[in-house]
């Protein structure tokens, strides 16, 4: 089937056919479009039209674009369908994709659908269901092209020709021993170039890049990217081949992780894509908690600090002029450092955390010297008092140096406590740095106050 992009005028024509219930023409049109475009069209339909499309189109056709639908739409459709009809739809998609949506259903509905599936598919789904969705076991498909190591190349080629349509990918042929243990791998190219009488164990690559069932999806994605793999095999603790994670799953992982991290950086803690068109109540629920952190930190706590130092503020009002710049620079340096450090943790591109923190302290100190010198000169020119200029410049230096160390220390502590480090790169980090910078500034002003009166 040749797929073409779904242009706006074509989408309008499809909508018209749908409204006029010209189902034969509608089905003919639908078959020509890419699954992604059909999913996009489907999302824009009213709920009633969605159900009509689901009912009138063949399950095999719906199955082509069903995995591209948003999770909430997938659940809506499966809840609408009878268990037998839902099973007919799911039997036409890959087992791992079927499991992804089944886990979102209530147990009773999920079990009723599974009972209606073919026995072999039931077995695959029950194998995948126990694994968390963010692990290799939750991502993998069990439809793997694997053959015994003692068969000839000729037999392998014949088997692939006859059964290729049953597998998600045939870029690699995995080789197993009589116990099902993964012992080798062959690219399709290498298989075609091998002598037909050779056994697979003679032509296979025995050093196989593989992942384990409980490996986190971030690590799986990194391995696939580092080794330029189209798919990576998944093995159990005995080394037996249980499935593969394909590159399309990895692309989804990368997008999911990026969206999640952006949400945490913004202090939202939810998928930003979901919040774009979510109900107002849900958006407020997702965004308000971290804003309370900022309210308490940057509002109530900093107000208390200013109240504590009101004597010095009253004596030398010029100190108040530089509060914003001290807080801003400290917060920004801390945010830069924590973001870089969190990324280093994610890609495992880091040695010792202590040596990394010392490096960041040097960076913060260097930037602090430059920014502090500029601020000191500007302060002197603005208020005409060199003492205030020196205090402001030195406070800037100390605040930026401390912010650099905290930008490493706080994410490292969160990681040790089992909390996702990106949380430290949003409003939480900015608020902590603002408070710290303010305390440093006024503490130094208090210490040197007598020298500038």
N, C-alpha and C positions, 0 to 999 in steps of 0.2 A: 504494500500500500504506500503510495506517495502522499506524504503529508504536506499541507500548505498552511501558512499562517492565517489566523482567523481575523480578517479585517472588519472594521466597524460595519461596513455595508452588508457584509456576509452575516455578521451577528444579528443585524436587524432582520435580514431575510429569514434566518433560522427562527427568530422570535415570532415573526409573522406566521410561519408554517406551524409553529407550536400553538399559537393562539387559534389558528383556523383548524387545528387538529388534522393536518395533512401528514399523517404519520409516515407513510411510505416515502414521500419526498424528504421528510425530515431525516429519516434514518439513512437515506442515500447520501444526503449532504454531510451528515455527522461523520461518516466513515472516511471522509477525505481530509479531516483535520487532525492536527497533532494533539495528543492527549493533554498537554499543558494548556493549549488554547481552549480545548473543550472544557477543561476544569474551570478556567477563568470565565467562560461563558456561563457555565452551570452555577458558579457562585453568584452571578448577577441576576439570576432568575428568582422570582418570588417562590415562596415555599410550596405553594400549590402546583406551580409549573415544574418545580424540581421533582415532585412526587409523580407527576404525569410522565415526565421523561424517564424516570426510574422504572416505572411500570411498563411503558411501551417499548423501550429499547431492549434488545437482547442482552442478557447478562454478560455475554462475552464482550459486547461493545462497551457497556458501562464499565466493565473491569479494566478496560484500557486506560480510562482517565480517572478511575476511582482513587488510585494511590496518590494522584496529584491534588486531590481535594483537601481542604482544611480539615483538621481533626474533628472539629465540632460539627461540620457538615457530614462527614463520614458517619459519625455516631447518630446524627439525626436520621440519616437514610436507613441505617441498619435497624434503628428502633422502630421505624415505620414499617419495614418489611416483615413478613411472617418468617419464622426461623428457616423454613424450607427455601424460601426465595433468597434470604440472606446467604444461606449456605451455597446456593447455586451461583451467586455473585462471587463469593470468596474463593470458590474452587477454581476460578479463572485467574486468580492473581497469585503471586509468589507467597509461600508460607510465611516468610518473615514479615511481609507487608500485611498479611491477614492477621497475624498475631498482634501487630502494632495497634490495629483498630479494635480487636477483640478485647485487649486489656483495658480499653476505655469504657467498655460496657459493664453494666451491673452483672454480678456472677450468674444470676438466674437466666438472663437473656443470652449471655455468652455460652453457658452450658447447653442451652436448647439449640443454639446454632451449631455448635461443635458436634452434637449428636446426629445432625442431619448431613454432615460431611462424609465423603468417602473414607473408608477405614485407613487407607495409607496417609491421607491428608490429616486425619485426626491424630495419627501417630506423630507426624511432623510437628503439628501445632502443640501437642502436649509436651513434646521435647523442648520446644522453644519457650513456652509460657513461663516456666519457673525463673528464667534469667531476667534480671533487670534490663529495661530497654536501653540503658546507656552503657551496656557491656557488649563484648564481642558475641556472646551467646544470644543476647537479645537482638543483635543486628544481623546475624548470619542467616543465610538460606541453606536449607539442608539438601537442596538439589545440587549435588556435586558430581562432576565428571571424574570418577576415580576407577582405576582398573588394577588388577593384581600385577605384581612385579615380574611374574614368571610367564606372562603371555608375550607372544611375538608382536612386533610392530605392525605386521600385516593384520592381525586380529584386532588390534587397537583401532586401526584406521577404519576397518569395516564396522566395528561397533559404533564409532563416532558418526559415521555416515548414516547409520540406521537409527540412531537415538539422539542426535544433536538437538532436535526440537524440544526435548524434555528438560534441557538444562538452561539455566539463566545465562551462563557464559561458557564458551568453549575455547577461551584464549589459552587456558592451561589444562593439561591433563595431569591429575594427581595420581601418584603410584602408591599402593598400599601392600602390606604383606598379608599373609593368610589370616592374621588376627585383626586386620583393619587398621593397623598402625601406619601412619604416614611415613614413608621412607624415601620419597623422591617426587620430582615434578618435571614436567616437560612442557615447553611451549608448543603450540600447534605447528609452528615453523620447524622446530627441531624434530618433531615427530615426522613431518613430511619428508625431511631430508635424510632421515635415518634409513639404514638398510632394512628391508622388510623382514628378513630372517632373524634379525637381532631381537633379543628379549628387552623388555622395557627397563629392567634393572641394569642393562648394559649401556643404555643410552641416556638414562635419566640423570638429572642433577640431584645429588643426594643431600646437598646443603640447602635445606628448605627454609625460607623465611616464613614463620608461622606465628600465630597468636593463641592465647589460651581463652577458655570460655569466659572467665571472669575479668579479663583485661578491660580497663576503662576505655570508652570510645575515643577519648582524646589520644591515648597511646596508640590505639589501632590506626587512627587517621594519620598520626605521625609516621608510623611504620610504612603505611601505604605510600605516603608522600616521599619519604626518605629513599625508598627503594624503587620508586616509579612502577608500582605494581598496578595491574588492572583488577586483581583480586588477591586476597590473602587467605590461606587456609586456617581454620579454627580447629584446635585439637583439645581433647580432654586431658585429665591428669595422667592417663596411661599413654598418651601420645596418639590415641586413635582419632582419625579424621571424622569430624562431626558436621562440618559445614564450611562455607566460605563467606567472607564479607567482600562485597564488590565495590568498585570505585564510585558508583553512583550513591551508595550508602555513605561513603566517606565524604562526598561533596555535601550531602545533607547534614552530616555531623559538623563539618566546618561552618556551614551557614548557621546552624543551630547554636554552636558555641559562640560565634561572633555576636549573634543577636542577644544571647544570654549575657555575655560580658558587657555589651553596650548598655543593656538594661541595668546591670549592677553598677556600672560606672556612673550612670545617671541617677542612681539611687531609686530605681523603680522596682527591681527585683522580679520582673515579669517579662515575658516576651513582648518586645516593642511591637512586632508585627501584629500581635493579637490586640494590643491596646489601640491600634490605629482606628478600628471601627467598633471597639467594645462599648458596652453601655457606660454612661457617665458614672454610675455608681461603682462599677468595677474598676474604672480608671482611677477614680478618687481613692478607692481601697488600695490599689497598687502603689500609688504615688505618695500618699499622705504619710505613711510611717516614717520614711527617711526625712521628710520635711519637718517632722516633729523633732528629729535628731538635730537638724539645723536650727530649729526654733529654740530648743533648749540650750544648745551649745553656743551658737552665734548670737542668740538673743538674750536669754536669761543669764547664762554663765558669764558672758563677756560684760553684761551690764553690772553683774556683781563685782567683777574684777575692776571695772572702772569706778564703781562706788568705793571700793577698797582704797583706790589710789586717788580719791577726789582731792585730798589735801595738796598733792603735788600738782595735780591738774589746775587747781585753783591758784597755786603760787606761780606756776609757769604755764600759762594757757597755750603757749606755742607747742607744747608736747602733743596736744590733741590734734594738731595739724597733720601729724605723720602717722597716726594710728592706722588709717586705711592702707597706706603703702606698705607698712610693716606686715600687717595681716595678709595682704594680698600676695606679697612676694614669698612669705613663708608658706602659705597655702599652695601656691602654684609650684614651688620647688618640691614640696612634699608630694603633690599629685603627679608631677613628672616622674619622680623617683619611684613611687609605688607602682605606677603604670608600667614602667620599664621592668621593674623587679617581678611583678606579677606575670608579665609576658615571658620573662626568663624562666620562671617556675613552670609555666605551661609547656614550654618547648624543651624543658630539661636542659637548657643551655646555661648552666650555672655550676660553679664549683662549690666552695664553701660559702655559707651565708655570711660568716663573719668577715671573710676577705672581701666579699661583695659590698658589705656595709662600709668597710674601711675605704674602699674605692669611692663609694658614693659620698662619704664624708669629705674626701679630698675634692671631689667635684663641687659639692655644696660650698666648701670653704673658698675655693677659687672663684666661683660665681659670686659668693658673698663679699669677697674682697672688692671685686669690680663694682657690683651693685651698691655696696656700702660706701665706697669712695665717691661714687656719683651722687648718692643721696646726701652724704655729709657735706659735699661742696654746695649742692642745691639748698640744703637746709641753712647753711651759713649765709648764703646770698639772700635767702628769703627773710630770715629773722635777724640777721646781723649779729648773731652770738655764736662764736666758734665752739663754746662748750656744748651747746645744744646740737650743733652739727656733728661733733664727735660722738655724742651719745647715740644719736639717731643712726649714724653710719655703723657704729660698733654693734648696736642692737640688730641692725639689718644683717650684719655678718653672722652674729650668733644665731639669729632666727633661721637663716637659710641653711647654716651648717647643721643645726639641730633637726630641721625639717628633712634634710637628706637622710640622716640616720634613722629617723622615725618612719620614713617612707619605705625602708627595708624592714625595720624591726616589727612594725605593726602587722604587715602581711605575713611575715614569718611566724609570728605568734598565732595568728588566725589559722594558718595552715597546720600548725602543731595541734591546735584545738579541734581540727577537723572542720573548720569553717572555710568556705570558698574565699580565697584571697582577694578576688576582684571587688569584694564588698569594701575593702579598705581603700579602693581607688575612687570612690564616689564622695558623696556629701559627708560621710563619716570621717574620711581622711582630711578633707578640707576644714571641717569643723574643729577637729583635734588640733590641726596646725594653726588655725586662727587663734584658738585659746592659748596655745603654747607661745606663739609669737607675741601675743599681748602681754603675757606674764613676763617673758624675757625683756621686753621693751621697758615696761614700767619698773621691773626689778632693777634694771641697770640705771634707769632715771633716778630711782630712790637712792641707790648706792652713791651715785656721783652728784646728787642734787646739791649738796653743800658747796661743791666746787664751782657752781655756775650761778648761784644767787648773787 
